[in-house]
Amino acid sequence: MVVCGDDGLAHRLAAELRGVYEEQVTLVVPPSERGVRPPVVGRARAVSAALLDRVVSAAVNRAAGNGGGTGAGTGTAAGTGAGSGAVAGTAGSGEAGSVGRVLEAVEPTEAVLAEAGVERAAALALVYDDDETNIRAALTARRLNPRLRLVLRLYNRRLGQHIEELLDQAAALATVGGGGGSAVGDASTTVLSDADTAAPALAATAVAGTSKVVQTDGLLLRAVERPAPGAGRAAGPGLATLALLSATSNDPAFADGSETSGEQGPLLLPDAATVAAASGRGSVVLEQVSYSAGPALPSGRGVGVVAPFASLFSRRLRWSLAGLVGCVVALAVALWLVTGVHPLGAVYLTLLDLFSINDPAVGKSTERQVLQLLSGLVGLLLLPVLLAAVLEGLGTFRAAGSLRRPPRGLGGHVVLLGLGKIGTRVLTRLRELDIPVVCVEASPEARGVAVARRLRVPVVLGDVTQEGVLEAAKIHRAHALLAVTSSDTTNLEAALYARSLHHDLRVVLRLYDDDFATAVYRTLRAAHPQALTRSRSVTHLAAPSFAGAMMGRQILGAIPVERRVLLFASLEVGGHGQLAGKTVGEAFRAGYWRVLALEGAGRESSGVGGEGRGAGVGAGVGLVWDLPDSYVLRGEDRVVLAATRRGLAELLGRRRRGAAGV
């Protein structure tokens, strides 16, 4: 396995492949990424300086101990070219000891990829932060090795679909033309986005009870986090219990539901006896497994520029107009009763009086004269209201392309800090859930500002470290704060300041490094034991999906369970001795994997399912999710299963299958 990248995702992915899947890994990183972990940058207030000093010092000391203890071993020059020298090292300890071979290079040029062994590799992951760098390297790698499995990190989803099809087609043509005997399926291309992987987790953490969705290739899996049932009440129905949440809200190990939480931490894929015996624990329950049309891509340019009619006028103006209409109706009814004219005629005469174009009611009854005077008075009141309507309408159209300000009286909303790659995806996810959001962004040129304008989400432009910015976002009446900027200390500073304004605020921090996230979590939990605090590392959330994709395209996606990850895969039973020839009940292994559904092939002959339930869209494609425990899995069956990281490694690990002679 070859992993190329320039940030924490590359290191985390290499460690995942090495530690969980036991694969041989070559890591290609820029020279500055090798010795020391990238520093935490940003500005902090005096109120948080002492806390940051303790946390950052601990993180740097750990980095120095891991990466700089014994050096990088022996270095050898490898490849020149246009200024793209590479240095390969085999270290006996530190970072290279946990990820395998380390190769330093400024860019993934053809010489660097050749030195990394791409021509002999089984899979290559390109996880640079720049999409263009990943695409250029992918095209080069496909030319060097047409049978190479590629995993790309791309933020642009539409471009990712086209690149995936292009590289797969190139692999198929090269394999056929070269007369190779390897299956084209081994040369698959998978395009992933760490932003798409982490955004649902961050959004779900900020709002309790939201759904966790995995949607890929038309397959939709939806799970929901449920609180612990009260005494004497049973948990709600669901297809399967995927996980039990931590037994206590305040984790005694301060690990926040990670793998080091011990028995009090979350339990993934528990058996029925464990679920029945669990009391006081929330759960993650699978609610839906079905086929769908696939995820919606971003809409075209100009969508949402024209404001809806209801937003053209303010609420006060709408009430004023409604009151005037009511007055006109009342005057028309009174005129009809007084004069006895036809109702339509009464309305017509009232409007003439309203606009002062009717003849004076000289010689008419007193009632008619009073009604005419009242109609003229209402007409005078109508003039400023009509003028205000015209001005507001013009102002709304002019401001349709500008940013909205948080409205008065807003409360119970989510304050989102940062509209970069992660923040933009989180914003889209929150709006899909119909959750009110107020964004805070320092740069008006950030990529998410245009998305916020299109979705008509209020945005406060300003540096969150300055006084008054969070107050302008109505933080004192907010439900939750999501700090997802690219600066760890900015996120931490905003959280500390927001807590000083709103002690019970739900806070979710995006932090670069998972160890740093744990350290921050411990400190905030100790300082605010009654408030809900969550710290999340994007690399920790995204790495399992990338690692699973390197093992094959059968990985559908992942959902976070506190600080652990549950993976979903689609694979054929044949070749997996843990599944073939066993019943669904026998194949289930608590804490490792669980069969959820049976896909397409073999459904009619299996006798499973009834009355077309679970039928998918498409030519004869079906999905049976209500498999009985007695159903025997056959080699030609294709199943959808949930698995933990180590469970999936045991199922897909090439070394284990090779040792077993599979």
C-alpha positions as CSV (number, residue, x, y, z in Angstrom):
1,M,0.0,0.0,0.0
2,V,1.2,3.5,-0.9
3,V,-0.2,6.6,0.8
4,C,0.7,10.1,-0.5
5,G,-0.5,13.2,1.3
6,D,0.5,16.5,3.0
7,D,-1.5,16.6,6.2
8,G,-2.7,14.5,9.1
9,L,-5.0,12.3,7.1
10,A,-2.0,10.7,5.3
11,H,-0.4,9.8,8.7
12,R,-3.6,8.5,10.2
13,L,-4.4,6.5,7.0
14,A,-1.0,4.9,7.0
15,A,-1.2,4.0,10.7
16,E,-4.7,2.5,10.1
17,L,-3.5,0.3,7.2
18,R,-0.4,-0.8,9.2
19,G,-2.0,-1.3,12.6
20,V,-5.5,-2.6,11.8
21,Y,-5.1,-4.3,8.4
22,E,-1.4,-5.3,8.9
23,E,-0.5,-4.2,5.4
24,Q,3.0,-3.1,4.2
25,V,2.8,0.7,3.8
26,T,5.0,3.3,2.1
27,L,4.1,6.8,3.2
28,V,5.0,9.7,0.9
29,V,5.0,13.1,2.6
30,P,6.6,16.5,2.1
31,P,10.0,16.9,4.0
32,S,8.5,19.2,6.6
33,E,5.8,16.6,7.5
34,R,8.3,14.0,8.6
35,G,10.0,14.9,11.8
36,V,7.5,17.0,13.8
37,R,3.8,17.1,13.8
38,P,2.4,20.3,12.1
39,P,2.2,23.1,14.8
40,V,-1.0,24.3,16.2
41,V,-1.3,27.9,15.0
42,G,-3.7,30.7,15.8
43,R,-4.3,33.5,18.3
44,A,-5.6,33.1,21.7
45,R,-7.1,35.4,24.3
46,A,-5.4,35.9,27.7
47,V,-8.2,34.0,29.3
48,S,-7.2,30.8,27.4
49,A,-3.4,31.3,27.2
50,A,-2.5,29.2,30.2
51,L,-4.8,26.4,29.0
52,L,-3.4,26.4,25.5
53,D,0.2,26.4,26.8
54,R,-0.5,23.2,28.8
55,V,-2.3,21.5,26.0
56,V,0.0,22.5,23.2
57,S,3.1,21.6,25.2
58,A,1.7,18.1,25.8
59,A,1.0,17.7,22.1
60,V,4.4,18.9,21.0
61,N,6.2,16.7,23.6
62,R,4.3,13.7,22.3
63,A,5.2,14.6,18.7
64,A,8.9,15.0,19.6
65,G,8.9,11.7,21.4
66,N,7.3,9.9,18.6
67,G,9.0,11.4,15.6
68,G,12.3,12.9,16.8
69,G,13.5,10.4,19.3
70,T,16.0,8.5,17.3
71,G,16.0,10.4,14.0
72,A,14.8,9.2,10.6
73,G,17.3,6.3,10.1
74,T,19.4,6.3,7.0
75,G,18.4,8.6,4.2
76,T,19.0,7.9,0.5
77,A,18.5,10.2,-2.5
78,A,15.9,8.8,-4.8
79,G,14.9,10.5,-8.1
80,T,15.7,13.9,-9.3
81,G,13.9,15.6,-12.2
82,A,12.4,19.1,-12.0
83,G,13.4,19.9,-8.4
84,S,11.4,16.9,-7.0
85,G,14.0,15.1,-5.0
86,A,12.9,12.4,-2.7
87,V,14.5,10.9,0.4
88,A,13.6,7.5,1.5
89,G,14.2,6.3,5.0
90,T,13.5,3.1,7.0
91,A,13.3,4.1,10.7
92,G,13.4,1.8,13.6
93,S,11.2,3.8,15.8
94,G,8.9,6.8,15.9
95,E,6.6,7.6,13.0
96,A,8.1,5.3,10.4
97,G,8.0,2.5,12.8
98,S,4.2,2.8,13.0
99,V,3.5,3.3,9.3
100,G,6.3,1.4,7.6
101,R,8.6,3.0,5.0
102,V,8.6,6.8,4.7
103,L,9.5,8.7,1.5
104,E,10.0,12.4,1.5
105,A,9.0,14.4,-1.7
106,V,7.7,17.8,-2.4
107,E,5.3,16.6,-5.1
108,P,4.1,13.1,-6.2
109,T,5.9,13.2,-9.5
110,E,6.4,10.1,-11.8
111,A,9.9,9.6,-10.3
112,V,8.6,9.8,-6.8
113,L,5.7,7.4,-7.5
114,A,8.1,4.9,-9.1
115,E,10.5,5.1,-6.1
116,A,7.5,4.5,-3.8
117,G,6.9,1.2,-5.7
118,V,3.6,2.1,-7.4
119,E,4.3,-0.3,-10.2
120,R,4.3,-3.2,-7.7
121,A,1.7,-1.8,-5.2
122,A,-1.8,-3.2,-4.7
123,A,-3.3,0.2,-3.9
124,L,-2.5,3.9,-3.9
125,A,-4.2,6.6,-1.8
126,L,-3.7,10.2,-2.9
127,V,-4.9,12.4,0.0
128,Y,-3.3,15.8,-0.7
129,D,-5.4,18.8,0.3
130,D,-5.3,20.1,-3.3
131,D,-7.6,18.4,-5.8
132,E,-5.4,19.1,-8.8
133,T,-2.4,17.5,-7.2
134,N,-4.4,14.3,-6.5
135,I,-5.8,14.2,-10.1
136,R,-2.4,14.7,-11.7
137,A,-0.8,12.0,-9.6
138,A,-3.7,9.6,-10.2
139,L,-3.3,9.9,-14.0
140,T,0.4,9.3,-13.7
141,A,-0.1,6.3,-11.4
142,R,-2.7,4.8,-13.7
143,R,-0.2,5.0,-16.5
144,L,2.5,3.3,-14.4
145,N,0.3,0.5,-13.2
146,P,-3.1,0.0,-14.9
147,R,-4.0,-2.7,-12.3
148,L,-3.5,-0.4,-9.4
149,R,-6.4,0.3,-7.1
150,L,-6.7,4.1,-6.6
151,V,-8.3,6.0,-3.8
152,L,-8.5,9.8,-4.3
153,R,-9.4,12.6,-2.0
154,L,-11.4,15.2,-3.9
155,Y,-13.6,17.9,-2.5
156,N,-15.5,18.5,-5.8
157,R,-18.0,15.7,-6.0
158,R,-19.1,16.3,-9.5
159,L,-15.6,16.3,-10.8
160,G,-14.9,13.2,-8.7
161,Q,-17.6,11.2,-10.5
162,H,-16.1,12.1,-13.9
163,I,-12.5,11.3,-12.8
164,E,-13.6,8.0,-11.3
165,E,-15.3,6.9,-14.6
166,L,-12.3,8.1,-16.6
167,L,-9.7,6.2,-14.6
168,D,-11.8,3.1,-14.5
169,Q,-12.2,3.2,-18.2
170,A,-8.4,3.7,-18.7
171,A,-7.7,0.7,-16.4
172,A,-10.2,-1.5,-18.4
173,L,-8.6,-0.5,-21.8
174,A,-5.1,-1.0,-20.5
175,T,-5.9,-4.4,-19.1
176,V,-7.6,-5.6,-22.2
177,G,-4.9,-4.2,-24.5
178,G,-2.1,-5.6,-22.4
179,G,-3.7,-9.0,-22.2
180,G,-3.2,-9.1,-18.5
181,G,-4.9,-11.8,-16.5
182,S,-5.8,-9.8,-13.5
183,A,-9.4,-8.8,-12.9
184,V,-10.3,-5.3,-13.8
185,G,-12.1,-5.1,-10.5
186,D,-8.7,-5.0,-8.7
187,A,-8.0,-1.7,-10.6
188,S,-11.0,0.2,-9.3
189,T,-11.0,3.9,-8.6
190,T,-12.7,5.3,-5.5
191,V,-13.2,9.0,-4.9
192,L,-13.8,10.1,-1.3
193,S,-14.0,13.4,0.5
194,D,-12.9,13.8,4.1
195,A,-15.4,16.7,4.3
196,D,-18.3,14.6,3.2
197,T,-17.3,11.9,5.7
198,A,-16.8,14.1,8.7
199,A,-19.6,16.6,8.1
200,P,-22.6,14.3,9.0
201,A,-20.7,13.3,12.2
202,L,-20.1,16.9,13.2
203,A,-23.7,17.9,12.5
204,A,-25.1,14.9,14.3
205,T,-22.9,15.6,17.3
206,A,-24.3,19.2,17.6
207,V,-27.9,18.2,17.4
208,A,-28.9,15.1,19.4
209,G,-31.2,12.6,17.7
210,T,-30.2,13.4,14.1
211,S,-29.9,10.6,11.6
212,K,-26.6,9.1,10.6
213,V,-26.8,8.3,6.8
214,V,-24.6,6.2,4.5
215,Q,-25.6,6.7,0.9
216,T,-23.6,5.4,-2.0
217,D,-24.2,3.7,-5.4
218,G,-27.9,4.0,-4.8
219,L,-27.8,2.2,-1.5
220,L,-29.2,4.1,1.5
221,L,-28.6,3.0,5.1
222,R,-30.0,5.3,7.8
223,A,-29.3,4.9,11.5
224,V,-30.5,7.1,14.4
225,E,-29.1,7.8,17.8
226,R,-31.7,7.2,20.6
227,P,-31.5,8.2,24.2
228,A,-31.6,5.7,27.0
229,P,-35.3,4.6,27.6
230,G,-36.8,5.4,30.9
231,A,-37.4,2.9,33.7
232,G,-39.9,0.3,32.6
233,R,-39.9,1.4,29.0
234,A,-38.5,-0.6,26.1
235,A,-36.4,0.8,23.4
236,G,-38.0,1.9,20.2
237,P,-38.2,-0.6,17.3
238,G,-35.5,-0.8,14.6
239,L,-34.0,-3.2,12.2
240,A,-30.9,-3.8,14.3
241,T,-29.0,-2.3,17.2
242,L,-25.7,-1.2,15.8
243,A,-24.2,0.1,19.0
244,L,-24.7,0.9,22.7
245,L,-23.5,4.3,23.8
246,S,-21.3,5.0,26.8
247,A,-22.8,4.1,30.1
248,T,-22.0,7.5,31.6
249,S,-22.2,11.0,30.1
250,N,-19.0,11.9,31.9
251,D,-16.5,9.3,30.8
252,P,-14.2,8.5,33.8
253,A,-11.3,7.8,31.5
254,F,-11.8,11.2,29.7
255,A,-11.7,9.3,26.5
256,D,-15.1,10.3,25.3
257,G,-16.2,7.0,23.9
258,S,-12.9,5.9,22.3
259,E,-11.4,2.5,22.2
260,T,-9.6,3.2,25.5
261,S,-12.8,4.0,27.4
262,G,-13.0,0.4,28.8
263,E,-16.3,-1.2,29.7
264,Q,-18.0,2.1,30.2
265,G,-17.4,3.1,26.6
266,P,-19.5,2.4,23.6
267,L,-20.2,-1.2,22.5
268,L,-20.3,-1.8,18.8
269,L,-22.4,-4.5,17.3
270,P,-23.6,-6.0,20.6
271,D,-25.6,-9.3,20.7
272,A,-29.2,-9.5,21.8
273,A,-28.3,-10.5,25.4
274,T,-26.1,-7.5,25.9
275,V,-28.8,-5.2,24.5
276,A,-31.4,-6.7,26.8
277,A,-29.1,-6.4,29.8
278,A,-28.1,-2.8,29.1
279,S,-29.8,-0.2,31.2
280,G,-29.3,3.5,31.1
281,R,-27.5,3.4,27.8
282,G,-28.5,5.1,24.6
283,S,-28.2,3.2,21.4
284,V,-27.6,3.6,17.6
285,V,-30.4,1.7,15.8
286,L,-30.5,0.9,12.1
287,E,-33.9,2.2,10.8
288,Q,-33.7,1.8,7.0
289,V,-31.8,-0.2,4.3
290,S,-33.0,0.6,0.8
291,Y,-32.1,1.7,-2.7
292,S,-32.4,5.3,-3.6
293,A,-31.6,7.6,-6.5
294,G,-28.3,8.6,-5.0
295,P,-27.0,11.8,-3.4
296,A,-28.0,15.1,-4.8
297,L,-25.2,17.1,-6.3
298,P,-25.0,20.8,-5.8
299,S,-27.5,22.8,-7.8
300,G,-26.6,25.0,-10.6
301,R,-25.6,28.7,-10.6
302,G,-28.2,31.2,-9.8
303,V,-30.4,28.8,-7.8
304,G,-31.9,30.6,-4.8
305,V,-30.9,34.1,-6.0
306,V,-34.5,35.3,-6.2
307,A,-36.1,35.5,-2.8
308,P,-39.4,33.8,-2.1
309,F,-42.4,36.0,-2.0
310,A,-42.9,35.7,1.8
311,S,-39.4,37.2,2.4
312,L,-40.0,40.2,0.2
313,F,-41.7,42.1,3.0
314,S,-41.1,42.2,6.7
315,R,-43.6,40.7,9.1
316,R,-44.7,44.2,10.4
317,L,-45.4,45.3,6.8
318,R,-47.4,42.2,6.1
319,W,-49.5,42.7,9.2
320,S,-50.0,46.4,8.3
321,L,-51.2,45.4,4.8
322,A,-53.5,42.8,6.2
323,G,-55.0,45.4,8.6
324,L,-55.7,47.8,5.9
325,V,-57.4,45.1,3.8
326,G,-59.5,44.3,6.8
327,C,-60.5,47.9,7.1
328,V,-61.5,48.1,3.5
329,V,-63.7,45.0,3.8
330,A,-65.3,46.3,6.9
331,L,-66.1,49.7,5.3
332,A,-67.6,47.9,2.2
333,V,-69.8,45.8,4.4
334,A,-71.0,48.8,6.4
335,L,-71.8,50.7,3.1
336,W,-73.7,47.7,1.8
337,L,-75.8,47.6,5.0
338,V,-76.4,51.4,5.1
339,T,-77.2,52.0,1.5
340,G,-78.5,48.6,0.4
341,V,-76.5,48.6,-2.9
342,H,-75.0,45.5,-4.4
343,P,-72.0,44.1,-2.4
344,L,-69.7,44.6,-5.4
345,G,-71.0,48.1,-5.8
346,A,-70.3,48.8,-2.2
347,V,-66.7,47.6,-2.6
348,Y,-66.3,49.8,-5.7
349,L,-67.7,52.9,-4.0
350,T,-65.4,52.2,-0.9
351,L,-62.3,52.0,-3.1
352,L,-63.3,55.3,-4.9
353,D,-63.6,57.0,-1.5
354,L,-60.4,55.4,-0.4
355,F,-58.4,56.9,-3.3
356,S,-60.4,60.2,-3.0
357,I,-61.8,60.0,-6.5
358,N,-65.5,59.8,-5.7
359,D,-67.9,62.7,-5.5
360,P,-68.5,64.2,-2.1
361,A,-71.5,62.7,-0.3
362,V,-73.4,66.0,-0.2
363,G,-77.1,65.6,0.5
364,K,-76.6,61.9,1.4
365,S,-77.4,60.4,4.8
366,T,-75.2,61.0,7.8
367,E,-74.1,57.4,7.8
368,R,-72.9,57.6,4.2
369,Q,-71.0,60.8,4.9
370,V,-69.2,59.2,7.9
371,L,-68.2,56.2,5.9
372,Q,-66.8,58.4,3.2
373,L,-64.7,60.3,5.7
374,L,-63.4,57.0,7.3
375,S,-62.6,55.7,3.8
376,G,-60.5,58.8,3.1
377,L,-58.7,58.4,6.4
378,V,-57.8,54.8,5.5
379,G,-56.6,56.0,2.2
380,L,-54.2,58.4,3.9
381,L,-52.9,55.5,6.0
382,L,-52.5,53.4,2.9
383,L,-50.0,55.7,1.2
384,P,-47.0,55.2,3.6
385,V,-47.7,51.5,3.7
386,L,-47.6,51.2,-0.1
387,L,-44.4,53.3,-0.2
388,A,-42.8,51.0,2.5
389,A,-43.8,48.0,0.5
390,V,-42.2,49.3,-2.7
391,L,-39.0,50.2,-0.8
392,E,-38.8,46.9,1.0
393,G,-39.4,44.9,-2.2
394,L,-36.7,46.8,-4.1
395,G,-34.3,46.4,-1.1
396,T,-35.0,42.6,-1.0
397,F,-34.2,42.2,-4.6
398,R,-31.0,44.2,-4.3
399,A,-30.0,42.3,-1.2
400,A,-30.8,38.9,-2.7
401,G,-27.2,38.4,-3.7
402,S,-25.8,39.7,-0.4
403,L,-25.5,38.1,3.0
404,R,-28.3,38.0,5.5
405,R,-28.0,39.2,9.0
406,P,-29.3,37.2,12.0
407,P,-32.9,38.2,12.5
408,R,-34.2,39.7,15.8
409,G,-35.5,37.2,18.3
410,L,-33.5,34.3,16.8
411,G,-32.9,31.5,19.3
412,G,-32.3,27.7,19.6
413,H,-30.1,27.9,16.5
414,V,-26.6,26.5,15.8
415,V,-23.7,28.9,15.4
416,L,-21.2,27.5,12.8
417,L,-17.7,29.0,12.9
418,G,-15.8,28.6,9.6
419,L,-17.0,28.2,6.1
420,G,-14.1,26.3,4.6
421,K,-14.3,22.8,3.1
422,I,-15.6,21.2,6.3
423,G,-17.8,24.1,7.3
424,T,-19.5,24.2,3.9
425,R,-20.4,20.5,4.1
426,V,-21.6,20.9,7.7
427,L,-23.8,23.9,6.7
428,T,-25.4,21.9,3.9
429,R,-26.0,19.0,6.2
430,L,-27.6,21.2,8.9
431,R,-29.9,22.8,6.3
432,E,-30.9,19.4,5.0
433,L,-32.0,18.7,8.5
434,D,-34.0,22.0,8.6
435,I,-31.9,23.3,11.6
436,P,-31.6,27.1,11.9
437,V,-27.9,28.1,11.5
438,V,-26.0,31.4,11.9
439,C,-22.5,31.3,10.3
440,V,-19.4,33.2,11.3
441,E,-16.6,33.6,8.8
442,A,-13.6,36.0,8.8
443,S,-13.0,36.0,5.0
444,P,-15.8,37.2,2.6
445,E,-14.0,35.1,-0.1
446,A,-14.4,31.8,1.7
447,R,-15.9,29.0,-0.4
448,G,-18.8,28.5,1.9
449,V,-20.0,32.2,1.8
450,A,-21.6,31.6,-1.7
451,V,-23.3,28.5,-0.4
452,A,-24.7,30.4,2.6
453,R,-25.9,33.2,0.3
454,R,-27.7,30.6,-1.9
455,L,-29.3,28.9,1.1
456,R,-30.2,32.3,2.6
457,V,-28.4,31.5,5.8
458,P,-27.4,34.5,8.1
459,V,-23.7,35.2,8.1
460,V,-21.6,37.4,10.4
461,L,-18.4,38.5,8.8
462,G,-15.6,39.1,11.3
463,D,-12.8,37.6,13.3
464,V,-14.3,35.4,15.9
465,T,-11.5,36.3,18.3
466,Q,-12.7,39.9,18.3
467,E,-15.3,41.2,20.8
468,G,-18.8,41.4,19.6
469,V,-18.7,38.8,16.8
470,L,-20.2,35.9,18.7
471,E,-22.6,38.2,20.3
472,A,-23.8,39.3,16.8
473,A,-24.4,35.6,16.0
474,K,-26.8,35.5,19.0
475,I,-24.6,33.0,20.9
476,H,-26.3,33.7,24.2
477,R,-29.6,32.3,22.8
478,A,-28.0,29.5,20.6
479,H,-28.5,25.8,21.1
480,A,-25.0,24.7,20.0
481,L,-21.7,25.9,18.8
482,L,-19.7,24.2,16.0
483,A,-16.2,25.5,15.7
484,V,-14.8,24.0,12.5
485,T,-12.2,26.6,11.4
486,S,-8.8,25.4,10.2
487,S,-7.1,26.8,13.4
488,D,-7.2,24.7,16.5
489,T,-6.6,27.6,18.9
490,T,-9.2,29.7,17.2
491,N,-11.8,26.9,17.7
492,L,-10.7,26.5,21.3
493,E,-10.7,30.2,22.0
494,A,-14.2,30.6,20.5
495,A,-15.5,27.6,22.6
496,L,-14.0,29.1,25.8
497,Y,-15.4,32.5,25.2
498,A,-18.8,31.1,24.2
499,R,-18.9,29.1,27.4
500,S,-18.3,32.3,29.4
501,L,-21.4,33.8,27.7
502,H,-23.6,30.7,27.7
503,H,-22.6,28.1,30.4
504,D,-25.0,25.4,29.2
505,L,-24.1,25.7,25.5
506,R,-23.5,22.5,23.6
507,V,-20.0,22.8,22.1
508,V,-18.4,20.7,19.3
509,L,-14.8,21.4,18.3
510,R,-13.0,20.3,15.1
511,L,-9.4,19.8,16.0
512,Y,-6.5,18.8,13.7
513,D,-5.0,16.0,15.8
514,D,-6.9,13.4,17.7
515,D,-4.5,13.4,20.6
516,F,-4.9,17.1,20.9
517,A,-8.7,16.7,20.7
518,T,-8.6,14.3,23.6
519,A,-6.5,16.6,25.7
520,V,-8.8,19.6,25.0
521,Y,-11.8,17.4,25.8
522,R,-10.4,16.4,29.1
523,T,-9.7,20.0,30.1
524,L,-13.1,21.3,29.0
525,R,-14.9,18.4,30.6
526,A,-13.1,19.0,33.9
527,A,-13.9,22.8,33.8
528,H,-17.5,22.3,32.7
529,P,-18.7,19.0,34.0
530,Q,-22.4,19.7,33.5
531,A,-22.1,21.0,29.9
532,L,-21.9,18.8,26.8
533,T,-18.5,19.1,25.1
534,R,-17.3,17.1,22.1
535,S,-14.0,17.4,20.4
536,R,-13.6,15.7,17.0
537,S,-10.7,15.1,14.7
538,V,-11.6,15.1,11.0
539,T,-8.7,12.7,10.2
540,H,-10.0,10.3,12.9
541,L,-13.4,10.3,11.3
542,A,-12.3,10.0,7.7
543,A,-9.3,7.6,7.9
544,P,-11.3,4.3,8.3
545,S,-13.3,5.0,5.2
546,F,-10.2,5.7,3.1
547,A,-8.5,2.6,4.6
548,G,-11.5,0.4,3.8
549,A,-11.6,1.8,0.2
550,M,-7.9,0.8,-0.3
551,M,-8.9,-2.8,0.5
552,G,-11.6,-2.7,-2.2
553,R,-14.6,-0.8,-3.5
554,Q,-16.9,-2.8,-1.4
555,I,-16.7,-0.2,1.4
556,L,-20.0,1.8,1.4
557,G,-19.2,4.3,4.1
558,A,-18.9,4.8,7.9
559,I,-20.8,6.4,10.8
560,P,-19.2,7.6,14.0
561,V,-20.3,6.3,17.3
562,E,-18.9,8.8,19.8
563,R,-15.1,8.5,19.1
564,R,-15.3,5.1,17.4
565,V,-16.3,4.3,13.8
566,L,-18.6,1.7,12.4
567,L,-18.1,0.7,8.8
568,F,-20.5,-0.7,6.2
569,A,-19.4,-3.0,3.4
570,S,-21.0,-4.9,0.5
571,L,-19.2,-8.1,-0.4
572,E,-19.7,-11.6,-1.8
573,V,-19.9,-14.4,0.7
574,G,-17.7,-16.6,-1.4
575,G,-14.1,-16.6,-0.3
576,H,-14.9,-15.6,3.3
577,G,-14.9,-18.7,5.4
578,Q,-16.4,-16.7,8.3
579,L,-19.6,-16.3,6.3
580,A,-20.0,-19.0,3.6
581,G,-22.1,-22.0,4.6
582,K,-23.2,-20.5,7.9
583,T,-26.6,-19.2,8.9
584,V,-27.1,-15.4,9.5
585,G,-27.2,-16.1,13.2
586,E,-24.0,-18.2,13.2
587,A,-22.2,-15.6,11.0
588,F,-22.9,-12.8,13.4
589,R,-19.8,-12.1,15.6
590,A,-20.5,-9.6,18.3
591,G,-18.1,-6.7,18.3
592,Y,-16.8,-7.6,14.8
593,W,-19.4,-7.9,12.1
594,R,-23.1,-8.4,11.5
595,V,-25.0,-9.2,8.2
596,L,-27.7,-6.7,7.6
597,A,-29.2,-7.4,4.2
598,L,-29.0,-9.6,1.1
599,E,-28.4,-7.9,-2.2
600,G,-29.8,-8.7,-5.7
601,A,-28.4,-12.1,-6.9
602,G,-30.0,-15.2,-5.6
603,R,-33.0,-13.5,-4.0
604,E,-35.7,-15.3,-6.0
605,S,-34.1,-18.7,-5.4
606,S,-33.3,-18.1,-1.8
607,G,-37.0,-17.9,-0.7
608,V,-36.2,-14.9,1.5
609,G,-38.4,-11.8,1.7
610,G,-42.0,-11.4,0.8
611,E,-44.4,-9.5,-1.4
612,G,-41.6,-7.5,-3.0
613,R,-40.6,-5.8,0.2
614,G,-37.1,-4.3,-0.1
615,A,-37.3,-4.2,-3.9
616,G,-34.9,-1.7,-5.3
617,V,-35.1,0.6,-8.3
618,G,-33.3,-0.7,-11.3
619,A,-33.4,-3.8,-13.6
620,G,-34.3,-6.7,-11.3
621,V,-32.2,-5.4,-8.4
622,G,-33.6,-6.4,-5.0
623,L,-32.6,-5.9,-1.4
624,V,-33.8,-8.2,1.4
625,W,-33.2,-6.6,4.8
626,D,-35.4,-8.9,7.0
627,L,-33.1,-12.0,6.8
628,P,-34.1,-14.7,9.3
629,D,-31.3,-16.0,11.5
630,S,-31.8,-19.4,10.0
631,Y,-31.0,-18.4,6.4
632,V,-27.8,-20.1,5.1
633,L,-25.4,-17.8,3.3
634,R,-24.2,-19.2,0.0
635,G,-21.0,-18.4,-1.9
636,E,-22.9,-16.6,-4.7
637,D,-24.8,-14.4,-2.2
638,R,-23.8,-10.7,-1.9
639,V,-24.5,-9.2,1.5
640,V,-24.4,-5.8,3.2
641,L,-22.8,-5.9,6.6
642,A,-21.8,-3.6,9.4
643,A,-18.3,-4.2,10.8
644,T,-15.9,-2.6,13.2
645,R,-12.4,-1.7,12.0
646,R,-10.8,-4.9,13.2
647,G,-13.7,-7.0,12.1
648,L,-13.5,-5.6,8.6
649,A,-9.7,-6.1,8.7
650,E,-10.2,-9.8,9.5
651,L,-12.7,-10.2,6.7
652,L,-10.8,-8.3,4.0
653,G,-7.2,-8.8,5.2
654,R,-5.2,-10.1,2.3
655,R,-2.5,-11.7,4.6
656,R,-5.1,-13.6,6.6
657,R,-6.8,-14.9,3.5
658,G,-3.5,-15.7,1.9
659,A,-2.4,-17.7,4.9
660,A,-5.6,-19.6,4.8
661,G,-5.1,-20.5,1.2
662,V,-8.1,-18.6,0.0
